[in-house]
Amino acid sequence: MILKQFYLNCLAHASYLIGDEQTHTAAVVDPQRDVDQYLAFAAEHGLRIEHVFLTHLHADFIAGHLELRDQAGARIYLGASAKAEYPFTPLHDQDLVEFGRVRLKALETPGHTPESISLVVYDLDRSADEPQAVLTGDTLFVGDVGRPDLRVALGWSANDLGGLLYDSLRRRVPRSRRRVALRQGVEQGNGVDHRRTAALKLCAAADEQDRVRRTGHGRSARRSVVLHLRRCAE
C-alpha cells in the first residue's frame, strides 16, 4: 500500500493519496484545488485515481474533488449527512470501500461539521484487523480538536456540535493501547506541535456527566473538549 501525504503550508492543509499496487487503483482524500500533483504522482507510480473522499465540506479552501471527477473519472464520497448539488456516494458509519489490498472504513465523526467522517485505513497485506492509519480530517489534531462553532449560520450551535464532537472522539475514533498513526487534516491544530504524523492513544473510560459540562461557545468549547480528553488519556 502507498500512503502519500501532500502538504500545503500556506493553508496548513494535508491531503492524502492511498494506492494499491496490485490493482493500480488510488484514492485521494481532501484534495487541494490544484489536482495536477495527485495526477502526476499517480502517473509516476502507475496508478489510476478512481476514488475521491472529502472528510467534510470545507469552508476555508476550495477542494479539488470535482476536478478529479472530471479529469480522472473519480467517484466522489461524502459523509451520509452531507448535502451537495453534485452526485456523490454517501458513506454511513462502518461503510467499507475496498480496492485491491486496501480497505477504507468510514466512521461518522460529526462535531466540526455535521457530516464529518474519518477514514480508517487498512493495508490487508499487513493485517485485516489492525489499521495502519486514521484520516481524521478536522475532527482531531495533535493536541487539539476541530472547532465546533463554524456552522452557526446554518443553524448549528457550538453547544450542539460540541456535544457531537465529544461523542465522536470518545466513541468513534479508534481508542486503542496500540499506537495508530493519526493523519490529521486541514488546520493541523492550534498552538501545538505540528508533527504531521503522530501516535494517538485514548482511554476507553468515559464520565458521561462531563459530556454536558465540557461545552461552551467557540474556542472555549474546543479547549474544554481537549482538556477533558487529555485527563482521560493520562
Secondary structure as the mmCIF struct_conf table of DSSP 4:
data_model
#
loop_
_struct_conf.conf_type_id
_struct_conf.id
_struct_conf.beg_label_comp_id
_struct_conf.beg_label_asym_id
_struct_conf.beg_label_seq_id
_struct_conf.end_label_comp_id
_struct_conf.end_label_asym_id
_struct_conf.end_label_seq_id
STRN STRN1 ILE A 2 LEU A 8
HELX_RH_3T_P HELX_RH_3T_P1 ASN A 9 LEU A 11
TURN_TY1_P TURN_TY1_P1 ALA A 12 ALA A 12
STRN STRN2 HIS A 13 ASP A 20
TURN_TY1_P TURN_TY1_P2 GLU A 21 HIS A 24
STRN STRN3 THR A 25 VAL A 29
BEND BEND1 ASP A 30 ASP A 30
BEND BEND2 ARG A 33 ARG A 33
HELX_RH_AL_P HELX_RH_AL_P1 ASP A 36 GLU A 44
TURN_TY1_P TURN_TY1_P3 HIS A 45 GLY A 46
STRN STRN4 ARG A 48 PHE A 53
BEND BEND3 THR A 55 HIS A 56
BEND BEND4 ALA A 59 PHE A 61
BEND BEND5 GLY A 64 GLY A 64
HELX_RH_AL_P HELX_RH_AL_P2 HIS A 65 ALA A 72
HELX_LH_PP_P HELX_LH_PP_P1 ALA A 74 ALA A 74
STRN STRN5 ARG A 75 GLY A 79
TURN_TY1_P TURN_TY1_P4 ALA A 80 SER A 81
BEND BEND6 GLU A 85 TYR A 86
STRN STRN6 THR A 89 LEU A 91
TURN_TY1_P TURN_TY1_P5 ASP A 93 GLN A 94
STRN STRN7 LEU A 96 PHE A 99
TURN_TY1_P TURN_TY1_P6 GLY A 100 ARG A 101
STRN STRN8 VAL A 102 GLU A 108
BEND BEND7 GLY A 111 THR A 113
TURN_TY1_P TURN_TY1_P7 PRO A 114 GLU A 115
STRN STRN9 ILE A 117 ASP A 123
TURN_TY1_P TURN_TY1_P8 LEU A 124 ARG A 126
BEND BEND8 ALA A 128 GLU A 130
BEND BEND9 GLN A 132 GLN A 132
STRN STRN10 ALA A 133 GLY A 137
TURN_TY1_P TURN_TY1_P9 ASP A 138 ASP A 138
BEND BEND10 THR A 139 THR A 139
STRN STRN11 LEU A 140 PHE A 141
TURN_TY1_P TURN_TY1_P10 VAL A 142 GLY A 143
STRN STRN12 ASP A 144 VAL A 145
BEND BEND11 PRO A 148 PRO A 148
BEND BEND12 LEU A 150 LEU A 150
HELX_RH_3T_P HELX_RH_3T_P2 VAL A 152 LEU A 154
TURN_TY1_P TURN_TY1_P11 GLY A 155 GLY A 155
HELX_RH_AL_P HELX_RH_AL_P3 ALA A 158 ASP A 167
HELX_RH_PI_P HELX_RH_PI_P1 SER A 168 ARG A 172
BEND BEND13 VAL A 173 VAL A 173
BEND BEND14 ARG A 177 ARG A 178
STRN STRN13 VAL A 180 GLN A 184
BEND BEND15 VAL A 186 GLU A 187
BEND BEND16 ASN A 190 VAL A 192
BEND BEND17 ARG A 196 ARG A 196
STRN STRN14 THR A 197 LEU A 200
BEND BEND18 ALA A 204 ALA A 204
TURN_TY1_P TURN_TY1_P12 GLU A 208 GLN A 209
HELX_RH_AL_P HELX_RH_AL_P4 ASP A 210 ARG A 213
TURN_TY1_P TURN_TY1_P13 ARG A 214 ARG A 214
BEND BEND19 HIS A 217 HIS A 217
HELX_RH_AL_P HELX_RH_AL_P5 GLY A 218 ALA A 233
#
